């Protein structure tokens, strides 16, 4: 029996198989769930598939699909989740009418082009993953009006301009990733602080851009932050003590900026897993209390202007997988005056 003969079918799950060939022209009129994730399906997405009005969940991710998306996608009035990531889809996203039910749109890791202005047609979006494409233009200001948005992943595109201050108005935002673009200006810390979302924000990743400015002197409005990734920008100023007030901070990446001053003692946190501040202009000594790290897996302090001795207690941190404190040709010395291993403990 062919699938097309199953006129009453409502749920079709064929994920994680070895299916190949093209997607047939289905004629289901009652189906609401279709999942073809992780197969080897090729060819284009048939327009008939993206015109099944009963569909709520459609997952075609991790296949070998190519070409552009059919314009019929706007007919999916009941669609709540659309996953098309990890294919070879190209062209702009063809949406010019509101998908008023869509909560999740994942189109990561394709070669889609054009602007992201189509987000104006996603009023109820909760998760948007547009990362690893070739989108251009500025971050649409309308994104700040998507009041249900919790996850916004737009890294590894060709976006330019400032990070919109309106993003700080997103009350439910938990994850924001815009790394590896061509963004400039200052990160709008004050806009995030002025909003009411600050108890929810857990992750900020804006590495590999051209951001300028300094880190905020107070982090009181970001109590839930676990990951801060600001490496490879044009940041200046010092590392503020306020970062030490983040009780849940696990990963801090500030490498390859133009930060000056000393390493704050406040950064010594028991739950910190990753600390990377290499290739700045930091000076002074390594704080003695850095020995309290219990969960640390990586610490990179090299290529700064640090001096003095390496705290003896750092030898006892067996959890560290990688530790580099300085330029390889100028090892710091431990209190015993013996070379300290900078690659691993």
N, C-alpha and C positions, 0 to 999 in steps of 0.2 A: 504494500500500500504506500502510495506517495503521500508526503506531508500535506500537499495541497488538497488531499481528499478529506483531511481532518477538519471539517468545517466548524466544529465546536471547540477547537483548541484555543486555550487561553494562556498556556504557559509552555514555553519552549526553551530548554536549557541544554546547549550542546558545547559548553565551554570546556577548554582544556582537553581537546581531542587532537586528531591528526587530519582534520577535514581540509580538503583542498578544492580547487576549482573556483567557480564564481557563485555568488549568491543568487538563487533563483528568484523569479518574480512571484512572490507570495501573494495570495489573494484572501488572506484571513481577514475577517471583519469583526472577530471577537477577541482576538489575542491581545493581551496587555503586557506580556513579559517575553522578551527574546534576548538570549545571551549566546553569542558566538565567540566570546573572548578566548584568546590563546589557541588559535588554529592557524591554518596556512591558506586562508581564503584570499583569492586574488581578484583582480578586475575592479570594476567600479561598483558603487553602491546604487542599486536600482532605484529609480524614482518611486516605483510602486511601494517599496519598503518604507520610504519616508513619507508616505501618504496614508498609512494605516491609522486612522483617527482614534482607534481604541488603545493604541500603544501607550503604556506608562513608563516602561523601562526598556531601553535598547542599548545593548553593549556589543560593539563590533571591534573593540580594542585588541591590540596585539595580533594583527593579521598582516596581510600584504596588500591591502587595498590601496588604490591610487586614484588619480584624476581628481576632479573637483566634486563638491557636494551638490546634489540636485537641489534646485530651488524649491522643491516641494516640501522641504523641511518645515516651512512655516505652516503647513497643514496639520502638524502634530499637536493639536490643541490640548490633548490630555497628557502629553509627555512630561514626566517628572525628572527623569534621569537619562542623559545621552552621553555615552562613552565611546569615543572614536580615537583614543590615543594610540600611539605606537603603530602607525601605519605610514603611508606615503601620500597622504591627501594634500592637495595643493589648492591654490587659488584663494580668494577671499571667502569668509564665512557668509553664505547666502541667506541672510535673514533680514527681512524688511517688514515683518509683522510680529506682534508680541506673542511670545510663548508664555502664556499667563500661568501655566502650571509647572514650568521647569524649575527645579531646585538645583540640579547638578549638571554641569556641562564640562566634560573632560575631553580636550582635543590636544593634549600634550604630545610632543614628539612627532610632529608632522612637518610639512613645509608650507604652511598656510601663510598668506600674505595679506596686505591691506591693513586697514586700521582696526581698532577694537570698538569702533562706534556702535557695533551691533548690540553691545551690552544694554543699550537703552530698551531693547525688546525683551529683556529678561528681568522683569520687575520683582520676581520672587526668588531670585537666585540666592543659594546658600553656599555653594562651592563652585568656583570657576578656576579651572586649570588650563591656561593657555601657554604654558611654558614650552620651551624648545621648539619654537616655530620661527617665522620670519616676519612677524607683525611689525609694522612701522608706525610712526606718528607719536603723538603724545598720549599719555594715559588719559582716557576720557574722563572729564569732570563728572559726568553723570554717574560714574561708579559710586561716588559718595552718596548717591540717593538710593542705592540698593540696600535698604535697611535690614534685610535678613542675611546679608553676606557674612559668612564665618571664615571662609578660606579664599584667598585671592593669590594665585600663583601665576606670575607673568614674567618669570625669569627667562633669560636666554632668548631674547628677541632683539629687535632693533629699535626699541623705544627711545625717545629722547625728550628733553625738556625736564621740568621740575616734577617731583612727586606731588601730586595734587593734595592740597591741604584738606580737601573735602573727604579724603579717605579717613582722616582722623575722626569724622563724624559717624563712622560705622560702629554702632554700639555693640554688635555681636562679633566683631572681627577677632579671630583667634590666631590665624596664620597669615602673614604678609610676606611674600617673596617676590622681589623685583631685581634680583641680581643679574649680572652679565647683560646689561643693556648699555645705553649711552646717556643715562640720566645725569643731570647736573643740578647745581644749586644745593641748598641745605635740606637735610631731612627734616620734615615738619613736626619735630618733637612737640612743640607748643600746641599744634592743632590736635594731636593725639591726647595731650594732657587736658585740653579744653573740652573734649568729648566725654561721653559716659561709658566708653568701651574699655577703659583702661584696666578694669578688673579681669577682663577676658583675654587680652592680648598675651600670647604665649611665645610667639616666634616672629622675629624681624630679620629678614635676609635681604640686604641691598648691596652686597659685595660686588666688586668689579664694575663700578660705575665711575662717575666723575664728581661725586658728592663732595662738597666743601663744608666748612663750618666746624663747630666743636661739639663734643658730647655734652648732654645736659648736666647741670650741676645738681639737679635733683631727679631721682627716679621714683619718687613717692607715688606717682600716678601709674606705675607699671609693676604692680606687686606680683603679677603672675608670670612675668617673663622668664623663660627657660633658655632661649637661644637668641643671641645677638650676633649677627654676622655682618660686619662692616669692612672687611678686608679689601685692600686694593682700591682705595678711594683717595681723596685729597684732603682728608681730615687733619686738623691741626689742634693745638692746645694740649692739655694734659688729660690723663685718664682720671676721671673724678672718683672720689671716695664713694659717691652715691651708688656706684655699681655694686658695692659691697652690701648694700641694703636689700638687694634682690634675693630673698630667701630661697627662691626656687631655681636660681640661675645654674645651669649645667654646662653651657657651652658659650664661650666668649672669644670671638675672632676679631682682632683689630689690626692684623698685620699689614705691612706695606702701606702705611699712611705716613703722616709727618707729625706724629704725636711726640710731645716732649715731656719733661718732668720725670718724676720717679714712679716706681711701681707702688701703688697704694697698698698698705698693709691690709686694708679692708677686703682686698680680693681673695684673701686666704679663707676659702669656704670649704667646708667638709664635703658638700655635694657637687662641687665643680668637677666636671669630667674632662673638658677641653679648655685649655688656656693658650691662646696664640696671639702674641703681641710682637712677633719678630719684625725686623726691618722697619724700625721707626728711629727716633732719635732719643730714646729713653736713657736716662742717666741714673747715677746713684747705685745703691747696692740692692741685692735681692733680700727682701724682708725676711727676718729670721722666722717669723710666724708662718711662712710658706710651707713649713713642715707639717701643718695640720691637715693637708690634703689627704683624704682617705679614699676618694673615688677617682682621682685623677688618672687619666689614661694617656694624655698628651699635654706637654708643656713646651712651648717654643718661645724662647726669649732671645734668640741669637740675632746678630746684626743690629745691635743697639750700642749704646755707650756705657754699658753697665761695668761696674768695677767692684773691687773688694773680694770677699770670699764667698764660696757657696755654702749655705747653711749645712752643717754636718748631718742634720736630721733628714735631709733630702735623700741621703744614701739608703734610708730605711723605707722609703716609699716604694714598695715592691709592686704596687698597682700600675706605676707609670710604664707605658710601653715605649714611649718616645720622649726624650728630654734633651733639648738643646738650649744652652744658656748664652752662647756667644759665638763669635766668628771662630771657625775651626782653628785659625792660626793664633788665637789669643785666648786659650783656655783660662777660665777662672780657676782658682786654687781652692781646695777645701782647707779647713783649719789645720789639717795634718800636713798641708803644703804638698800634697800629692795631686797629680792631674785628676780632675773629676770627669768621669765618663759623660759625654754630652749626647751620645746617640741613644743609649738605653741603659737601664739599671738592671 
